[in-house]
């Protein structure tokens, strides 16, 4: 459970009964809460090697298709590059 700590006029710290949302000082958290805030598992879904390879090959496939369409468009283009 997190605790709100405020700084007194003399520079000392004292705990406050404020909720974490209303805390105007420092919020002290337990190591477990800190790990929950900063763990990468909260931001990224862990993938297996197979899932990562599937996503990578899908990206490469889309890039290859786009490159192919670009080349096809250049071959079918009737413009010669002249400004006239």
TORMARTOR-867885 format. One record per residue (C-alpha): x, y, z. Coordinates in steps of 0.2 Angstrom, whole numbers, plus 5000, padded with zeros to 4 digits. Each point is the difference from the previous one (the first is absolute). Last residue first. Layout:
<nodes>
XYZ...
</nodes>
This chain:
<nodes>
503550904636500949985016500749834995500049865013499449874987498249995006499049854995500249915017499749814999501849965005500150135014498349945007500649825000501650055009499050095013498849865002501449885003500850115013498350015009499849814999501849985007499650125015498449915004500949835000501550075011498750065013499149845000501749915001500450105016498349975008500149814997501850005006499550095016498549875002501249854998501350075012498650025013499350175004499850105017498750134999500850165002499550155012499649915017501349864997501350144998500050025019500150175007498450035009499849825006501850005006499750165010498449925008501149855005501450115007498750095011499550184995500450175007499150144993500850175002499150165004498350074994499149835001498250024995500049854987501149895012498750035014500450135013500349945018501750085001501749935006501350125006501750054993501250125008500650164991499650125014498450064991499449824998500149904984498549894996500049814999498549904992500049825003499849864987499349835005
</nodes>
